[in-house]
Amino acid sequence: MSDNACFEDLTVGQKASFGKTITEADIVLFAAVTGDTNPMHLNAEYAKDSIFGERIAHGMLAAGLITKVLGTQMPGPGTIYLSQTLKFRAPVRIGETVTATVEVLALHPEKHRATLSTICTVAGKPVLEGEAFVSVPSRASRTSA
């Protein structure tokens, strides 16, 4: 979708995706921004004795890729998060590419809102799944701004 996409441009089944390879720097910066310094993410010695056997990315780091899709692709600029559910299915490891995909499930024209499926995958397998409810700018709100 373009930067000027509006609620009226959305259709049920419409999808958008974004992929990113998770790096050491991503994990360190996410820990610094959020204050989440859980050793599962930052300490290899600690993490090697965990159920994963190695360090993993913060789950919310992967979930954050959903916001990139919502805010810049679909629905796009001006989209406001109202709610988000998340179920974490598998860990994300350093060097893995996470693909966040958003799909329009339902449109609520009375208030210019949309229900969206949100899923993040690594190598085609879900690492997190959820549903977002968002407010989307209408054509009328764009012309009056």
Secondary structure, 3 states (H helix, E strand, C coil): CCCCCCHHHCCCCCEEEEEEECCHHHHHHHHHHHCCCCHHHHCHHHHCCCCCCCCCCCHHHHHHHHHHHHHHCCCCCCCEEEEEEEEECCCCCCCCEEEEEEEEEEEEHHHCEEEEEEEEEECCEEEEEEEEEEECCCHHHHHHC
